[in-house]
């Protein structure tokens, strides 16, 4: 076990030494990987912030619960009690038919036409404020209330919630497609870098095989190189996004003052940052593994 750990430690320290010996090439390689990762990661950060802003500042969805024409005051109170006891509802307000008629007269300019009607055609209603803006949850709540006694119709304005969900889903798909494409680019960069290293160290590899070095021993430094450059590229991407957000948030301050709301884009939290670095390390390791598998087997000294 100690020898295995020592072998990995030597491979890791040797990889760091190789990176330090060629600082310019290493920095360019890390910058390319960081740029490739910064694009999808930056879009993900913007999408997450937009989703949070939409959740915090979008209007609360409301349902209009219209009672049956023959519903009595007791029926209206019973419906109100059920609404107050239902989870997922934050507020409810009773609108008597007389109040609804007066509001209609004042807002539509149809007072003369309404005055000529034989009676009040509007029903009693409850205006309900839902806790969440999820369109399927709103539809489920509407269907449930519609089955209650003395409830004639339930209207819910969930179109804006559906549009918001569709836009966010489209954004998530776009980020996924971009991340997939640039992940292939990262793997290709690592693959080519390791190929060049194998060609440069061809004589060393052949000598090592002649004296009995195993494929695992030869392969290990290249795999560490891919993983370390991947992590370094992920850290470079994180720093790029941090700098871009710092500049962008400064430009948002005048707009925030005009609208009176705190507009600020937040960076990745600790969990997402760790996941991004791990993803970059895995991609770098995978690109190195493909390159080693493809090119290292060509060196079989007699």
Order of alpha helices (4+ residues) and beta strands (2+ residues): alpha-alpha-beta-alpha-beta-alpha-alpha-beta-alpha-beta-alpha-alpha-alpha-alpha
